[in-house]
């Protein structure tokens, strides 16, 4: 059983992905890419496709039927990768459609950074959901962390731009390795949370 392909299909071909994509496109068309509304919605919309997948499998009993047909490693990695990719893809696809509709050469949007940000916050939400067994944490947890980092930067530590979520979407400062530096930082943070997700699910599955 190819767990990753199954999970990715469930994530992308879902009501959550469709609702998130339509919502993001509406926000972009109304407010624009540089608006605070769009930026603050990033850690919320990317959670719609697949951050609660583990909870759904666990609570419904589907996990017991699934595990005999795949390995624990494949199951966990399938959930993790599908969550991150679908979150990043939702954000990227919404921005890509927005660029096509606007057809404005002045718009400077890096789809690579958009994808990485969506992936990161989707994985963060999945970790919070798995750790707390709560859907509220899945849909709101990453937003709380995101907002905390924004406030921390804007009110107290303006010099610490490397931990400013807005900077990860559209850099305004000079980074080492330029855009690649942002991708390396966000990718590194994502890997840390990915490891946490793996550990949490491994412990939970051992008790099933």
Secondary structure, 3 states (H helix, E strand, C coil): CCHHHHHHHHHHCCHHHHHHHHHHHHHHHHHCCCCHHHHHHHHHHCCCCCCCHHHHHHHHCHHHHHHCCCCHHHHHHHHHHHHHHHHHHHHHHHHHHHHHHHCCCCCCCCHHHHHHHHHHHHHHHHHHHHHHCCHHHHHHHHHHHHHHHHHHHHHHCCCCHHHCHHHHHCCCCCCCCCHHHHHHHHHHHHHHHHHHHHHHHHHHHHCC
